[in-house]
Structures are given as structure tokens and as C-alpha cells.
Amino acid sequence: VVIAAMLGAEEIAMTTAPLITLGCIMMRKCHLNTCPVGVATQDPELRQKFTGQPEHLINFLFMVAEEAREIMASLGIKKFTELIGRTDLLRPKGYLKDNPKTADLDFADLLKPAWTMESMMGNSADNPMYCCEPQDHELAHALDQSLVSRCSSVLTDSSNSKVRLKGVPIN
């Protein structure tokens, strides 16, 4: 989490690790409705095998947050937003030079802080390295929203519904 932020990530998506904390054994059968531990299935018999507890996931996320705070404190960083894009705090491991496969890797450009690049953000370390202005991705106008509103009766009661689309752009 901390390294991702230092490399510029403003958000961290955790998908696999939380599933593991809930008991997933990564059988890669989620789409088949045959999850052997009942994590990703609608089959009542398989769902009985699910032993995950919400507390397991909560504890995992608290531990991730605590470790991130400890690392940030050791670096003198108080807020997560202060960590974003701070590649100047990263150093390649020394043992990489000992391995012939990694000896010639050059991380200089990857670890160059964005504010030192002439084309980035007016070349100033005073500018924030994270999103300060909300972005409108126009998701309210996406086809999904239109389909959900047209088929809302099917979602609330089990009636049938047909929707004819003609010349609708799909995004």
C-alpha cells in the first residue's frame, strides 16, 4: 500500500487478499457457481460451507492500515496524501546488483519525482501530487443507468420487461 502510494497511487484496490481472509482458496471457479468453500456461489449446499466472518476482514484491514501508519511514521509522513508520488523516498535493494538478471536494471526514471520533470505540474514541489479537483466521467449518462431505470420494475417485482435499443452509443 505504501509503495503503491509512493509510486503515485491515490487509491488502493484490494481484491484477492480480502477474499482469502474470508476463506477463499482461489479455485478460480467463481463464474461457475461451484465454489468449494461457499464464498462465490448461490448454491445453498455450497453456501453452508462458508465459514468466513466479517470480523476476519475487519481485522485484516485494520492490520493493513496499522502497518501503513507505522511505515509512514518511520518516514516522517503524517497523511496518506503526503505520501502520494514521493518516489524520492524509495531506493532499489542493494542485492539486485548481485544477480545477473537484475544487475543492469536502471530505476532512475521510475524513481524520479514527478515535480522534477519539466513537463509535470509547472515544475514545482509545492503543487499537490494527488487529485485535488473532482473529475466527471459522465457515468450518469452511461447506458447502464438508462437500462436500470427502464427495467426498474423487474428489479422491484418479478415482472418481465423488454427494452428495445436503437442506435444507442455504448460506452
N, C-alpha and C positions, 0 to 999 in steps of 0.2 A: 504494500500500500504506500509506504513512504517513498520507495524508489520510483514507483509509478508517478507519484506527485512531483518528485524532483525532476522527472523527465517531462513533466508538463500536464499530467492527467489532472483534471479538475474533479472528475467523478470516478469512482471505482465500482465496477460491476463484479459482484461475487456470485457465481452461479454453482459451480461444482462443489466447492467446499461446504456451503450450507446444506446442500443435498446429502453430502457424506455425513454431516453431523446428525442428520435426521434418519440415517440408516441406509442410504442408497449404497449399493455395491457396484454401481457403474456397469450394468449388464448391457447397456446400450439397446434396451428393448422398450423404451418409453413409448414409442409410437405404435407398438404392437398390442398394448393393453395387457401385457403378460409380465409385468414387473414382479419378480420373485419375492421381493420384500415389502410389497404393497405401497411403495412411495408414489409411483406414477401409474395408477390403474383405477378403473371404475368397477372392476370385478369385485363383488362383495367378499368372495372367498379369499382373494389375494389381499384385499384391504385389511382383513383381520390380522394379517402378518405384520402390518405396520407397527413398529414399536417406538417410533420417534416421538419426542416430547418437545413442545415449544421451548421449554427451559434449556434444552441442549443447544438450540440455535441461538437463543439469547445469550447464553454463557459464551459461546464461540465468538459472537460479535463483540461482546464486552472484552474478551481477551485480545481480539484483533485491535480494538480501539486502545486498550491499555498499552499494548506493545508499541503501537504507533506513537502514543503520547510519550512513552519512555524514550524512544529513539529521537523524537522531536526535541525533548528536553535535553538530551545529550548533545544535540546540535545547537541548542540555544534558540529554538524556534517555538513560539508560543501559539500561533494559529496555523491551521492547515493551509489557509490561503497564502501565508508567508512562505510555505514550502514549495508551492507550485512553480515549476520552471527553474528551480535552484540547482541546476546541473553543476554549478561550481562547488557544491558540497560532495559530489561523487568522485571517486577515484577508482581506476581499474585495479583489480587484485594483482599483487606482485607476481604470484605464481603463474600467471598467464604467459609471462615471458619464458618460463621454463619448458613449456610444452611446444613442440614444433608446429602443432596445428594452430595454435593461438598466438605464437610469438610475433607474427607480423601484423596482427590486428592493431589498427590505429583508431582510438576512440576520441581523438581530439575534436573532430567536428561534432560528434554526438554529444560530447560533454561541454561544448562551448555555450555559455549562457546566451540566451536569445537577445538580451539587451545589448550585447556587444556586437551583434550583427547589424551592419549599416542599414539593411532593408527593413529591420524589425522595429516597430514602435518608436520611431523617432530617435533611436539610438540612445535611450535614457534608462538608467537603472531605477529611476523614480516612478516610472509607469508601472501599473499593476500587471502581473503576469497571469491573470485569470480573467474570466468573463465578468465584466462589470455592467454590461448592458444586456438586458433580456433579448433573446432572438425570437422572431416569429417564423416558425417553419410552416405556417399556414396549414396545420394539421386539422383545424376546424373545417377546412374545405376539402378534406380528403374523402375519397369515395367511401371509405369505411363509415364515416359519420353519417353520410347520406343513407347507406344501406341499413344501418342500425335504426335510424329514425323511421325509415319506410317499413321496416319489419318489426317494429316495437310490439305489435300485437302478438306476434309469435313468441317473443321473449317473455311477455307477461302472462298470457294464457296459451294453451297449446293449440291455437288455430293455425291453419295453413295460410301461407302468403306467397304470392309470386310477384316478382319485381322485374319489369322489363327495362333494360337499359339500352339506350340508343345513342350512339355517338358520344359516350361519356369518356372524357380523358381519365386514365388511370395513373395515379402517382404512387 
